Amino acid sequence: MSGHSKWHNIQKTKGAADAKRSAAFTKIAKEIIVAVKTGGSGDPNNNSRLATVIAKAKAVNMPNDNIKRTIDKALGAGNTDNYESVVYEGYGPNGVAVIVEALTDNRQRTAPEVRHLLDKFGKGLGATGCVSWSFDRKGVIILDNEDGDLDEDTVMMDALDCGAADFEPEEDCFTIYTEPDDCGKVASALEGKGYVFASAQVEMVPQNYVKLTDAGDIKNMEKLIDALEDNDDVQNVYHNWEQE
């Protein structure tokens, strides 16, 4: 998603109901558990994946107590949560590329649900690698500048000093790109300088975009994204639809 369309999505999410916020916390908690178990550490200084998920959690105002409690749960000897990371690729209306990242304890449940939604609102599920070749995996940090309080040059220099790889100013926000493993570290360094994020996570960033002009296609693409994001197993949905 381009910075502009990404910001559009963040603005929409800001006004979401408490139920949506609760669902977001639940999904992030799953990511924290997986990050701790795969990284073998509950210390973000020694676990870059965990550091990135914590930055994502803070961006959506997940309480520190919740984060700590989830880390402690993942480290507990009695924890039996076992989530598998699965990626699905397919096509939305008019050939829009769609990548769906899921954490599931039952592939036989998740795969048919994702397939059904892509068939219903798009052009269907594709083979592994059918669209991911046209995306780059990057750390993406979004800073809200709707009020114009942030100075572009200052933010750019601070971001680069903190280890960012690239910087992109938008009308209402600044997008900071990092290497995937550096996202949490850069976010933490920027937080230390007093910045507050609208979003901070590792994403699949499209290399090119597709415009939708047909009202039916636009409506179906919106329905597809909403339905996928409402699925309990789906963590992230990426696409190359250029939203207005």
Steps between C-alpha positions, in 0.01 A plus 500: 500500500625844418553742784184690409274195492671358807421823687140478377472157661656619826257792522210261449633265768539786749124533518435127534277368775636353823426153364740565211767621742455189713535281191819686404645438846415130473674471164808685623512275807524201264788670320677564830468135601640381166782757512604390850488130414682529166752754629565306818497815713255734670751785482442726197866604514593143412201418281451729198169339405362563848628860492309557176177354637530711816536813283185394314319443831594843631384665179146372563520599869514147637568544874851415623347266758334302222827476310693384806230253600501347151880468499491334842229264375709402197800432725294287739573129506131419486425704190356277228410764240640377172439727203632436151588783265332462161499733199233495229526680168224582256318759297233757577274668243667593170818312591592692817776303675412385851722345769343362817717419802340273759587339831293188549475188709296330226591537131195293403283779643692803379576407137137438394387823667763709318430320172126564536547874551739536206257305280199703620643851468801457272656274238598220735791341681826459312811288534780586741714775347239611247498860627762526776774554240354848441525603868798592719512413869579816700459651842243780471457768766227763455504832685179705513550859384141606438551807718826592328690506830794293371777656294585288196876557507522431874301178474705384203833561676376337823375198306827454312699549821292224659586258220216546249563396141268749331258784571187604309303817585125492436234767530383397848770261616861389469591145398830361625638181345748263664655162438256236634719400796564866592138613531470449877841652569432810289152540651642478851770758419241739354277447803797605712503828307136559591327382182163324515406260220175449316639166381823304530542152354668287236290504182495377143532819295387481135737599222211622284132579541170423330219756470139391516251713310191277503273569798423129538868409507570767762212379717613137474861592580387684812284203601790259440740697719244543779398134496860377505595737782196384701621139481649398836790311337604780263772728634573725203357572157718664235399606150601728215170681459569871464231651717394861459 
